[in-house]
């Protein structure tokens, strides 16, 4: 009875030792599934490669050890059962009556042995299935490695393309900055030029207004001088008429001479006044000529400035 109890405890220990590696493999499978669900595709490939490498290296050793331990335990179990059967046969030959409990326990041990053998066969089948699964995983691992290599090459090409595009963008950005700086400087220069032209235009307009005012004043003076010349001419004609009237009136010679002398003096005075008026008229005419020349120059400068002004906004 003690031997049967010890065999049963050994059998349970063997089952626990056999099931422990299976639970470890199942835990590794669950960890692999969790990692595959939580990781990105690229990290998934890397983790899949590492985990399958670990599993590929651990599973054969674990199952070999488990099968070896189980085979040793089953062999020892068979030996002890054989010993018990021999002892039972010897006891039967000597007429020893086997208690029913011992017989039932022996039957239980035989059924447990049958279950252990079926478990051993299932474990061997499981080992074969795992071996085929390992071969398939190795094939998929190679495919994953080739896919990872392809992805790495694609990432490398994309990085090279990105660096090229970044360099081109920076170069174009520098060219654009240089062009903007050049255009900004040119715009500032044109704005300064426009401001200078506006000031020159204002000055030319002021000078043109002053020249126009001087021309109007000279024209008024010229008209006044012409009026004075006309008045002098009328006076001379009137005096000549009086002289003719005096000559016709046959007055005395002295009266005539005195009148002629007075008239001659008046005539000389009027001639002097006429010469002065002609001199003033010539001066006014020269002033008008100068003012016209200044006016023409101012108009020419205004036309030049007006022709320059539209070109600056157009160039801008």
Secondary structure, DSSP 4 states (H G I P E B T S, - for coil): -HHHHHHHHHHHHHHHHHHHHHHHHHHHHHHHHHHHHHS-HHHHHHHHHHHHHHHHHHHHHHHHHHHHHHHHHHHHHHHHHHHHHHHHHHHHHTTPPPPHHHHHHHHHHHHHHHHHHHHHHHHHHHHHHHHHHHHHHHHHHHHHHHHHHHHHHHHHHHHHHHHHHHHHHHHHHHHHHHHHHHHHHHHHHHHHHHHHHHHHHHHHHHHHHHHHHHHHHHHHHHHHHHHHHHHHHHHHHHHHHHHHHHHHTT--HHHHHHHHHHHHHHHHHHHHHHHHHHHHHHHHHHHHHHHHHHHHHHHHHHHHHHHHHHHHHHH-
